[in-house]
Each structure stands twice: as structure tokens, then as C-alpha cells.
Amino acid sequence: MNEATETEAADSIVRVRVWFGRFPIVDYTTCNSSAHTQALGLDRRFAGLPVTVEPYDVIAIGIAGAIR
């Protein structure tokens, strides 16, 4: 039961990024419900730069030691 709760929580977290070439210059982690609003705001702030909304990879971050 605890694993299902963690999986659901991980599915609802996304990353909103602003890219300058191949480098992310802004990287927000937010819930899926507010990601669209965040992306629209960043798109206005950084006009002309690509803004992406991507799933948050909890496993890769956990291996790196950022999540404990």
C-alpha cells in the first residue's frame, strides 16, 4: 500500500524548465495541477526561449543522493 502511494505521488510531480540552447537556466519542480500555470508564466518571462514540462524522475535523483 505504501508503494502505491509513493508511485501516485511521483506521477503527480513534474519539472518545468526554461532552456537556453541545451542548458536549463530555470528548473522548477511542481505538482502536475499547477505546471501549466508555471509554464505560462515562465514563457512570458523568458519570451523566445523554450519552456518544457517533463515528468520528474525520482529514481535518478534518488540515486544521485538528492532525495533521502
Secondary structure, 3 states (H helix, E strand, C coil): CHHHHHHHHHHCEEEEEEEECCEEEEEEEEEHHHHHHHHHHHHHHCCCCCEEEEECCHHHHHHHCCCC
